[in-house]
Amino acid sequence: MNQETGLRLEMTPEVLDNTGEILFDSARGCGCGARFTGAGGGGCLWALGEKPAIDLLRQRWQDILSTVEGGELLNTKIDHQGIILDPY
């Protein structure tokens, strides 16, 4: 995943803002894979890794985002049932 994100960054280096680059680099440093969502530009990054690596990364990202106005971690979970369609 980091290899693919790295290729995207080579093709469009402006896709991550400074904070996004710091978050991506810290994920790699913790042994996690990281990816930005959408077209980039500072919106959202997500990461995958083994639990000890994610626990370390969570603290690092909280420290980084505490210096960014409006920056925060989103609480997420895995839904083992897959996508559930809302019938409206």
Residue pairs with C-beta under 8 A, 6 or more apart in sequence:
1 33
1 34
1 35
1 48
2 27
2 28
2 33
2 34
4 35
5 24
5 33
5 34
5 35
5 36
8 15
8 36
8 40
9 15
9 16
9 24
12 40
14 40
14 41
15 36
15 39
15 40
15 41
16 24
16 36
16 40
16 41
16 42
17 41
17 42
19 42
19 64
19 65
19 68
19 71
20 36
20 40
20 42
20 45
22 64
23 34
23 45
23 61
23 64
23 65
24 34
24 36
24 45
26 57
26 60
26 61
26 64
27 33
27 34
27 45
27 47
27 49
27 57
27 61
28 34
30 49
30 53
30 54
30 56
30 57
30 60
31 49
31 50
31 53
32 47
32 48
32 49
32 53
32 54
32 57
33 47
33 48
33 49
34 45
34 46
34 47
34 48
35 45
35 46
35 47
36 43
36 44
36 45
37 43
37 44
37 45
37 46
38 44
44 74
46 76
47 54
47 57
47 61
48 54
49 57
58 73
61 73
62 73
64 71
65 71
65 72
65 73
